[in-house]
């Protein structure tokens, strides 16, 4: 039993498990040039804006009445605040999903 307990730390510290012995990663998803970084920014921005609009439309569809009509035609400030909170909430979720 003692032999097994002392061999576990030796196994964890063996050279075959060290990070230096691991082969380097072949491909990376990080942008290598400025042009590819700008392309990634544009793609993420387009996806984020489209998702925020779809999230607002889904929120408007789930609430009673037409929220967009209430804001534009009736100039309802409270409805505009609720819509802004919904857009911010959806945008925070989208940003968290893109980062993580």
C-alpha positions, 0 to 999 in steps of 0.5 A: 500500500505504501509503495502505491502512495509513493509512486503517485507523486512520482507518476505526476512529476514524470517527464512524459507529463510535462508541458515542454514535452508536448508537441506544439499546436498546429493551427491557431484560431487567432488572427495572424495578420491585421487584415484577418483580425479586421475580418474577424471583427466584422464577422463577430460584429455582424453576428452580434448585431443580427443576434441583438435584433433577433433577440429584441424582436423575440422579446417584442413578440413575447410581450403583449402589444406592439412595443416598437409601435408603442415607442415610435407612434405613442412616444412612450418613454417607459416602453423605450426604457423596457426595450433598451433594457431588453436589448442590453440584456440580450447584448450582454448574453451575446458578448459573453457567448462570444468571449467564452 
